[in-house]
Amino acid sequence: MTDSDIGLPWAGALHTLPAHRDPNILRWLAAYAFSMLGDSVYYLALSWAAVQAGTPAQAGLVMSASALPRAVLMLGGGVIADRFGPRRVVIGSDAVRCAAVLAVAVLLFLTRPGLWPLALLALVFGTVDAVFVPAVGALPARLTEKGQLARVQGLRGLAVRFAVVAGGPLGGLGVALGGAAAAFALAGVLIAVSVPLLLCVRVRDLPTADGAGNTTAWSDLRAGLGYIRRHRVLAPLMLAIALGDLGFVGPLNVGLTLLADRRGWGASGMGWVLAGFGVGAGAAALLLAVRGRLARAGSVAGWTIVAGSVAVGALAFVPSLPAAVGTALLVGLLTGLSGALCGALLQTQSDPACLGRVTAVSSLISLGLTPLSMPFAATAIGAFGLAPVYAVSAGVCGLGGVVALVVPALRRAELPG
């Protein structure tokens, strides 16, 4: 059974509503924001509880436990989202995550069980994320017409920024008031709020992907990968995303920590740099949410990736903290805009019946593969210094923009009006 079986077909009038005024979109956006806010609180609670219950090395293993199932199962999660409908999958995923987090909260209230329930919770989260992430990416196409998907992408970016900004203080408040157990309980409640909101969201009536009722999951996966490989826009877009993320992740994660330490800025200085990046990325999401589309989206995405790569490389050479904050703001604005445009192009260029698998591939690149570059970046910085590694990373990131600019179909890609 697909979402069409449990949702409602579109009323014609709803097609004309801009996304930011559509009650159906706003219900979905509120559900997504609560779910992401719960995620932010959960990760803070998990890290705090793991540090309290074990050694730093053990805590690191617990924090990374979700990465393996998320990476291994992500492509299968895309098949599930397309076969059963993204709305149904998102609701089920949020319900499982809520139950798991609340169960650990109760366990921590009653006893001190050590690291094993935290590791198990991280594994459950990673497994569910492998299904949740592709379904979240596929859901907007079932909520509105193509002309509104870019605006929805901007609104989604704002929800993510809100969750990141508010999640830390909320999680810290929960820990301060009742320890990790209270923070886990708060995360569970926030995720739980998303479920009734999602139940009220209506979805478009779309055909079942690839005749999913008559095919196997394996054949659906192969069909989805073949669809991406043959697509004149999606195939080079995936390569552009991979190169952009590969060059971006190291410098803006482990590289930034080492940069702040060597410059003497400390943790507070690193926080200011991250805040500058967040403001820039939020401004880019707001721009797309307000405008709804940008002309020559493929070309703009390519040029902003190239410009953003230059800004990324410049971070290693800025002489002062205020200059680093300003540079990070520029990085956030440029990479945030290019990321939002790439996401909007994925949404609008894909057949909605294949969008779960398309999102799974892009998410596997961004969340499963490119983070593996972080230990290599740290090792390279230790061996060669900050400037060479930042320069090489910027070059790799810039290649993503070059791909977008030299492939005609992607360079000329437009967002629907």
Order of alpha helices (4+ residues) and beta strands (2+ residues): alpha-alpha-alpha-alpha-alpha-alpha-alpha-alpha-alpha-alpha-alpha-alpha-alpha-alpha-alpha-alpha
